[in-house]
Amino acid sequence: MYRWFILMQGFRAQFQIMIKMNILGIDPGSIITGFGIIKQIGEQQIYVTSGCIKVAGKSLQQRLLQIYTDITELIQQYLPEQV
């Protein structure tokens, strides 16, 4: 049983090294919406980009449409596997 446990730990460590994904984080707001994108390779996280979507001075419907449009563009550009 102990040998199997050590073998599985080694397999898990090798598997984690191969995991690569983009992660999108969103800080919601109806006037300023923040976002950040990191790339994870194994257990290492690498900064990719971040910014704000500013939509002040419009109606709520226009602001929500602009936020939706900009977030959709980010998703199409960076193809995040997790949000």
Protein Blocks (a to p, Z undefined) as FASTA:
>chain_A
ZZmmmmmmmmmmmmmmmpccddddddddfkbccddddddehjbccdfbdcdddfehiafk
lmmmmmmmmmmmmmmmnopabZZ
